[in-house]
Structure formats: C-alpha cells, structure tokens
Amino acid sequence: MMNKIRAAVVGAGIYGRHHMNAYRHKPDTVLVAICDTDIERCDDLAMAYGVMGYTRLDVLLQEEAIDVVSVATPDPYHTESILTALRHGKHVLAEKPLATSVRECELIVEMAQQRDLLVGVDFHKRWDPAVMRIKAELDKPEAGRILRGHISMDDVISVPTEWLDWAGRKLSGVVSRLTLL
C-alpha cells in the first residue's frame, strides 16, 4: 500500500479552504493540520476537518509529520511561510503570487534548490471551467488567428488592499490573465 502524502495548509481563508478540500478528497493525500493566526477560525476549521489546528507554522512543523505545506496566506506573508516550510525540509505549494518581489522569489528558489525541495505555484484560474472552455474554443482551428480580445472578470475578493501594494496600479493583474490564453 502506498503511503499517503501528508499535508498542512497555512492560511484558512477562501483559498486555504480550497486546498483543505482538495487534500481531503484526493485519495493519495491526507490533511493533517491547518495553521491560521485567527484562533477562532483555526479552531473551528480544525474541528470541522478533524485535524490539528495551529496559530504558528514553526510549531506545527515541529509537532506534525508533514510532507507538503500549502501556503494560502495573504500575499505579503507568503515568503515567510514558504521559507519556514523549506527550512523544515517540506515541499511547498503556494497560492499565486509566489512572493511580492523578485528578490523574495530568488530567495525561495535558492533555498528550495539547496535543500532539494519542490516549490509550486497554484494559478487556480487555469482550472476554472470558464477559462478552460475559452481556451478550448480558441484552440480550435476555426477560431483562426486572434487579433485582439477583451477580458473582464468580476472576482470579488475581500482582502484589505493595504496588503496589496500593487492594487490600483495600471495593468495590475492583466499579465496573469493573458497567460491563461
């Protein structure tokens, strides 16, 4: 019998819950623990998922046998969580963006390479049924050569914009939408 991949999720918000559900429903993984700084939310979700809840990632990683850590914290906290997981010898799956600066990305890549660990980034919109359908339609020969397009997405996200130093800047977010196509 194959050993299951033991996972922990850091950040128990909207995307963290998606990661929790994915691990819970995947036959080759088991969700072992979650971590969130909101004690009440952490306790409630830990009870709902039947796992251990922690408010500090370093404590979780010292006390639990984990293979992979999903990082779904607000963007400015990705680097700290990812580097902590890597220091503890854990593979990482991070919600996009990997980090909020090129230098932070370089630090993450360097540490992962030094420790022979995997770091992946979840671009969740790539698997959105609407996006997949558009991509399939554009790939059909009868679509022809695309000369121009318009994308409008009304994704509501309730993250305080002071965490997002790029929020409101021209072109913020457009590049990730273009890579979908």
Residue frames relative to the residue before (quaternion, step in Angstrom):
aa qw qx qy qz dx dy dz
M 1.0000 0.0000 0.0000 0.0000 0.00 0.00 0.00
M 0.4429 -0.7070 0.4925 0.2479 3.56 -0.93 0.93
N 0.4501 -0.6578 0.5281 0.2931 3.55 -1.06 0.77
K 0.4196 -0.7028 0.5166 0.2510 3.54 -0.99 0.84
I 0.4897 -0.6204 0.5253 0.3152 3.54 -1.20 0.62
R 0.2538 -0.7819 0.5581 0.1126 3.55 -0.75 1.11
A 0.0856 -0.8433 0.5298 -0.0281 3.55 -0.57 1.23
A 0.1203 -0.7299 0.6658 0.0974 3.49 -1.35 0.53
V 0.2154 -0.7622 0.5979 0.1230 3.55 -1.16 0.64
V 0.1645 -0.7640 0.6194 0.0748 3.55 -0.90 1.03
G 0.7423 0.2751 -0.2633 0.5514 3.54 -0.63 1.18
A 0.0666 -0.8476 0.5260 -0.0189 3.57 -0.25 1.27
G 0.3618 0.7199 -0.5075 0.3057 3.56 1.04 0.77
I 0.8338 -0.1987 0.1401 0.4956 3.56 -1.23 -0.49
Y 0.7525 0.3922 -0.2325 0.4752 3.59 0.66 -1.05
G 0.5824 0.5663 -0.3722 0.4490 3.58 1.09 -0.58
R 0.6501 0.5092 -0.3130 0.4692 3.57 0.99 -0.80
H 0.6042 0.5361 -0.3593 0.4673 3.59 1.08 -0.65
H 0.6468 0.5029 -0.3188 0.4767 3.59 0.96 -0.82
M 0.6332 0.5352 -0.3311 0.4506 3.59 0.94 -0.88
N 0.6802 0.4855 -0.2893 0.4669 3.57 0.88 -0.93
A 0.6303 0.5318 -0.3367 0.4544 3.58 0.99 -0.79
Y 0.6759 0.4769 -0.3008 0.4746 3.60 0.87 -0.88
R 0.6575 0.5256 -0.3160 0.4378 3.57 0.96 -0.83
H 0.7619 0.3901 -0.2052 0.4746 3.60 1.01 -0.75
K 0.5863 0.5560 -0.3783 0.4516 3.59 1.25 -0.05
P 0.4444 -0.7492 0.4165 0.2604 3.61 -0.55 1.09
D 0.7190 0.4387 -0.2675 0.4680 3.61 1.11 -0.49
T 0.6995 0.3964 -0.2819 0.5235 3.61 1.24 0.24
V 0.1239 -0.7509 0.6402 0.1047 3.51 -1.31 0.36
L 0.3454 -0.7088 0.5778 0.2107 3.56 -0.92 0.96
V 0.1893 -0.8199 0.5372 0.0569 3.56 -0.61 1.19
A 0.8161 -0.0652 0.1073 0.5641 3.58 0.90 -0.91
I 0.1810 -0.7428 0.6295 0.1385 3.50 -1.36 0.37
C 0.1583 -0.7761 0.6055 0.0772 3.52 -1.25 0.51
D 0.1781 0.7552 -0.6156 0.1377 3.54 -0.93 0.95
T 0.4929 -0.6779 0.4577 0.2967 3.59 -1.02 0.73
D 0.6006 0.5159 -0.3583 0.4948 3.60 1.25 -0.30
I 0.3591 -0.7868 0.4603 0.2000 3.58 -0.15 1.32
E 0.6791 0.4975 -0.3058 0.4447 3.59 0.82 -0.94
R 0.6629 0.4903 -0.3055 0.4762 3.59 0.91 -0.91
C 0.6409 0.5318 -0.3192 0.4524 3.57 0.95 -0.88
D 0.6792 0.4879 -0.2892 0.4658 3.59 0.85 -0.96
D 0.6559 0.5198 -0.3137 0.4485 3.58 0.91 -0.90
L 0.7095 0.4475 -0.2678 0.4739 3.58 0.87 -0.94
A 0.6007 0.5477 -0.3637 0.4549 3.58 1.04 -0.68
M 0.6632 0.4875 -0.3018 0.4811 3.56 0.95 -0.84
A 0.6652 0.5190 -0.3050 0.4418 3.60 0.91 -0.91
Y 0.7506 0.3736 -0.2018 0.5063 3.58 1.03 -0.79
G 0.4190 -0.7313 0.4520 0.2923 3.58 1.24 -0.11
V 0.5461 0.5874 -0.4011 0.4426 3.56 1.06 0.82
M 0.5909 -0.5374 0.4476 0.4021 3.55 -1.31 0.04
G 0.2042 -0.7730 0.5902 0.1114 3.55 -1.12 0.74
Y 0.0650 -0.7957 0.6022 -0.0084 3.55 -0.99 0.90
T 0.3149 -0.7299 0.5676 0.2141 3.55 -1.20 0.50
R 0.7388 0.2940 -0.2027 0.5715 3.60 1.30 -0.09
L 0.4531 -0.7176 0.4667 0.2490 3.55 -0.71 1.12
D 0.6413 0.5333 -0.3476 0.4283 3.61 0.90 -0.81
V 0.6413 0.5048 -0.3246 0.4781 3.61 1.03 -0.73
L 0.6175 0.5406 -0.3395 0.4596 3.60 0.94 -0.86
L 0.7188 0.4650 -0.2582 0.4477 3.58 0.80 -1.02
Q 0.6312 0.5085 -0.3342 0.4810 3.60 1.18 -0.44
E 0.7661 0.4123 -0.1923 0.4540 3.57 1.01 -0.82
E 0.7630 0.3429 -0.1817 0.5170 3.61 1.12 -0.52
A 0.3995 -0.6710 0.5694 0.2567 3.56 -1.19 0.65
I 0.0666 0.8132 -0.5615 0.1380 3.56 -0.22 1.35
D 0.2955 -0.7444 0.5710 0.1804 3.57 -1.13 0.71
V 0.8084 0.0687 0.0153 0.5844 3.56 0.99 -0.88
V 0.1893 -0.7568 0.6177 0.0996 3.53 -1.16 0.74
S 0.2245 -0.7351 0.6256 0.1334 3.55 -0.91 0.99
V 0.1684 -0.7816 0.5955 0.0777 3.56 -0.83 1.01
A 0.0954 0.7940 -0.5863 0.1292 3.55 -0.53 1.27
T 0.2746 0.7622 -0.5208 0.2691 3.53 1.05 0.88
P 0.6472 -0.4347 0.3912 0.4889 3.61 -1.21 -0.03
D 0.7028 -0.5396 0.2808 0.3689 3.57 -1.04 0.87
P 0.6996 0.4871 -0.3191 0.4141 3.66 0.71 -0.88
Y 0.6999 0.4610 -0.2673 0.4755 3.60 1.22 -0.33
H 0.3926 0.7366 -0.4725 0.2829 3.60 1.24 0.05
T 0.6847 0.5186 -0.3108 0.4070 3.57 0.70 -1.08
E 0.6611 0.5114 -0.3129 0.4511 3.58 0.83 -0.95
S 0.6879 0.4774 -0.2857 0.4662 3.59 0.86 -0.93
I 0.6565 0.5135 -0.3123 0.4559 3.58 0.94 -0.88
L 0.6800 0.4797 -0.2988 0.4671 3.60 0.84 -0.93
T 0.6125 0.5360 -0.3496 0.4640 3.60 1.04 -0.69
A 0.6639 0.4951 -0.3055 0.4698 3.59 0.89 -0.90
L 0.6625 0.5031 -0.3087 0.4612 3.60 0.91 -0.87
R 0.6270 0.5375 -0.3363 0.4526 3.60 0.99 -0.80
H 0.7032 0.4306 -0.2484 0.5084 3.57 1.15 -0.64
G 0.5650 -0.6540 0.3628 0.3485 3.59 1.25 0.28
K 0.5076 0.6548 -0.4127 0.3786 3.59 1.14 0.58
H 0.4615 -0.6242 0.5521 0.3043 3.53 -1.19 0.66
V 0.2183 -0.7979 0.5555 0.0838 3.58 -1.16 0.60
L 0.0724 -0.7156 0.6909 0.0722 3.50 -1.24 0.73
A 0.0835 -0.8229 0.5620 0.0040 3.58 -0.51 1.19
E 0.4754 -0.5979 0.5536 0.3317 3.52 -1.17 0.62
K 0.5382 -0.5977 0.4700 0.3636 3.56 -1.15 0.49
P 0.5919 -0.2196 -0.7755 0.0030 1.58 -2.01 1.45
L 0.6436 -0.5043 0.3919 0.4219 3.56 -1.21 0.41
A 0.7660 -0.1238 0.1307 0.6171 3.57 0.92 -0.96
T 0.5332 -0.6564 0.4358 0.3080 3.56 -1.26 0.12
S 0.7602 0.2167 -0.1975 0.5797 3.60 1.23 0.25
V 0.6234 -0.5333 0.4158 0.3926 3.53 -1.24 0.46
R 0.6446 0.5345 -0.3294 0.4361 3.61 0.91 -0.87
E 0.6486 0.5019 -0.3242 0.4715 3.60 0.96 -0.80
C 0.6263 0.5260 -0.3340 0.4685 3.59 1.02 -0.76
E 0.6442 0.5226 -0.3183 0.4589 3.57 0.97 -0.85
L 0.6411 0.5231 -0.3221 0.4600 3.60 0.96 -0.84
I 0.6532 0.5130 -0.3076 0.4643 3.57 0.95 -0.88
V 0.6736 0.4919 -0.2961 0.4655 3.58 0.85 -0.97
E 0.6424 0.5276 -0.3228 0.4524 3.60 0.93 -0.88
M 0.6918 0.4709 -0.2934 0.4622 3.59 0.81 -0.95
A 0.6386 0.5226 -0.3315 0.4575 3.60 0.95 -0.80
Q 0.6663 0.4940 -0.3029 0.4693 3.60 0.94 -0.86
Q 0.6446 0.5295 -0.3212 0.4483 3.59 0.94 -0.87
R 0.7671 0.3569 -0.1771 0.5029 3.58 1.00 -0.81
D 0.4014 -0.7426 0.4475 0.2951 3.58 1.33 0.11
L 0.4289 0.6795 -0.4645 0.3722 3.55 0.94 1.01
L 0.4311 -0.6922 0.5214 0.2512 3.55 -1.21 0.55
V 0.0409 -0.7491 0.6606 0.0289 3.54 -1.15 0.77
G 0.0332 -0.7971 0.6027 -0.0151 3.54 -0.80 1.06
V 0.2666 -0.7410 0.5931 0.1675 3.54 -1.25 0.47
D 0.2985 -0.7611 0.5569 0.1469 3.54 -0.86 1.04
F 0.0819 -0.7549 0.6506 0.0140 3.53 -0.56 1.22
H 0.2127 -0.8619 0.4459 0.1146 3.53 0.43 1.30
K 0.6091 0.5715 -0.3693 0.4075 3.61 1.03 -0.55
R 0.5333 0.6258 -0.4126 0.3920 3.60 1.16 -0.40
W 0.7469 0.3772 -0.1983 0.5104 3.58 1.11 -0.64
D 0.3869 0.7010 -0.4940 0.3388 3.58 1.25 0.24
P 0.5187 -0.6740 0.4179 0.3195 3.63 -0.71 0.99
A 0.6417 0.5182 -0.3381 0.4532 3.62 0.97 -0.73
V 0.6652 0.4911 -0.3016 0.4748 3.59 0.93 -0.87
M 0.6459 0.5174 -0.3237 0.4587 3.58 0.95 -0.83
R 0.6416 0.5194 -0.3213 0.4640 3.59 1.02 -0.76
I 0.6425 0.5117 -0.3229 0.4702 3.58 0.93 -0.89
K 0.6498 0.5202 -0.3118 0.4583 3.58 0.91 -0.93
A 0.6569 0.5092 -0.3127 0.4598 3.60 0.92 -0.89
E 0.6573 0.5045 -0.3098 0.4663 3.60 0.97 -0.83
L 0.6765 0.4916 -0.2955 0.4619 3.59 0.96 -0.83
D 0.6505 0.5261 -0.3121 0.4503 3.58 1.16 -0.56
K 0.5355 0.6237 -0.4123 0.3926 3.61 1.20 -0.29
P 0.5713 -0.6172 0.4128 0.3496 3.60 -0.97 0.81
E 0.6656 0.5223 -0.3175 0.4282 3.60 0.98 -0.76
A 0.5179 0.6249 -0.4266 0.3991 3.62 1.24 -0.15
G 0.3076 -0.7747 0.5008 0.2334 3.56 1.15 -0.55
R 0.6782 -0.4507 0.3774 0.4409 3.52 -1.33 -0.31
I 0.3352 -0.7460 0.5440 0.1875 3.57 -0.74 1.07
L 0.2170 -0.8030 0.5468 0.0955 3.57 -0.69 1.10
R 0.7833 -0.1113 0.0727 0.6072 3.57 1.09 -0.63
G 0.0609 -0.8023 0.5931 0.0299 3.53 -1.25 0.33
H 0.2289 -0.7390 0.6157 0.1499 3.51 -1.34 0.17
I 0.0687 -0.7850 0.6154 0.0150 3.56 -0.86 0.98
S 0.0373 0.7695 -0.6364 0.0394 3.53 -0.94 0.93
M 0.0108 0.7959 -0.6036 0.0449 3.56 -0.66 1.11
D 0.1971 -0.7860 0.5795 0.0870 3.53 -0.83 1.00
D 0.1381 0.7927 -0.5734 0.1542 3.56 0.55 1.17
V 0.2225 -0.7651 0.5920 0.1214 3.54 -0.63 1.10
I 0.0380 0.7785 -0.6250 0.0443 3.55 -0.86 0.97
S 0.2464 -0.8040 0.5299 0.1099 3.52 -0.76 1.04
V 0.3167 0.7085 -0.5527 0.3036 3.54 0.68 1.16
P 0.4875 -0.6582 0.4715 0.3268 3.60 -0.77 0.92
T 0.4450 -0.7395 0.4374 0.2528 3.58 -0.68 1.07
E 0.5294 0.6101 -0.4426 0.3894 3.62 1.13 -0.20
W 0.5938 0.5478 -0.3672 0.4610 3.61 1.24 -0.29
L 0.7275 0.4077 -0.2092 0.5107 3.55 1.19 -0.56
D 0.2143 -0.8302 0.4982 0.1287 3.57 0.08 1.24
W 0.6531 0.5015 -0.3164 0.4710 3.59 1.24 -0.27
A 0.4603 0.7078 -0.4486 0.2931 3.62 1.21 -0.33
G 0.8001 0.2819 -0.2229 0.4802 3.55 -0.88 0.92
R 0.5467 0.6009 -0.4157 0.4088 3.59 1.20 -0.24
K 0.5729 -0.5736 0.4511 0.3733 3.54 -1.14 0.62
L 0.8388 0.1850 -0.1925 0.4745 3.52 -1.12 0.88
S 0.3996 0.7030 -0.5138 0.2865 3.64 1.13 0.09
G 0.8236 0.2310 -0.1910 0.4815 3.54 -0.78 1.07
V 0.5653 0.6382 -0.3982 0.3385 3.60 1.09 -0.47
V 0.6293 0.5518 -0.3562 0.4154 3.61 0.93 -0.75
S 0.6620 0.4945 -0.3325 0.4547 3.61 0.87 -0.82
R 0.6242 0.5246 -0.3468 0.4636 3.61 1.06 -0.59
L 0.6539 0.5161 -0.3182 0.4526 3.59 0.98 -0.80
T 0.6439 0.5312 -0.3375 0.4351 3.60 0.99 -0.69
L 0.5488 0.6123 -0.4011 0.4038 3.59 1.18 -0.34
L 0.7349 0.4085 -0.2190 0.4950 3.54 1.08 -0.71
